[in-house]
């Protein structure tokens, strides 16, 4: 798997905070990055909020 540029930064922030927002343009790897942490993550597109993945 490709090591993402922001993986270490997100991991560090998750150690300090209960949630981290990952924002960026369409198809830049936000969901792929979120899936690497095996936790719950939320996908917000336009004005709807959906939950994808297991809730822990």
N, C-alpha and C positions, 0 to 999 in steps of 0.2 A: 504494500500500500504506500502511496505517496505521503510523506510527512508534510502536513500542512504548515504554512508559515505561522498561523495563529494558534496552533494547538497548545504550545507551552504557555502562552499568555492567557488563554481561556482556562487552562488547568490551574494556573496560579490564582486567577480571580475566583474560581469556584472554591478554592481552599479558603478564601477570605470572605466570600459573600454567598448567600443562599441561591442567587440567580445571576445570570450574566446575559445581557442582550447582545445578539450578533446581528448586525445590520449591514446591508450591502446591496449592490445591484443584482438583478435577476441572473440566475445561473452562475454565481461566483463561488459556490461551494458552501453556503451557510448550512444547509441541511446535512450535507456530508460531514461537515465539522461537528455539528451537534450530535450526530449518530455515533461518533467515535467515543463518546463519554458514557454510553450505555445507561443513561438516565431518562427522565422525562424531558421532553422538549416541546415547545409550542410553536406552531407555524402561523404567522400572521400575514395574510395577503389581502391587500385592499382594505376592506372594512370588516372582514369576518375573521374570527379567531377560531382555529381548530386545534385539537390536541392529537398529536401523532406519537406513537411509541408507548412503551409501558409506563404506567404511573407508579412511582415508588414512594 
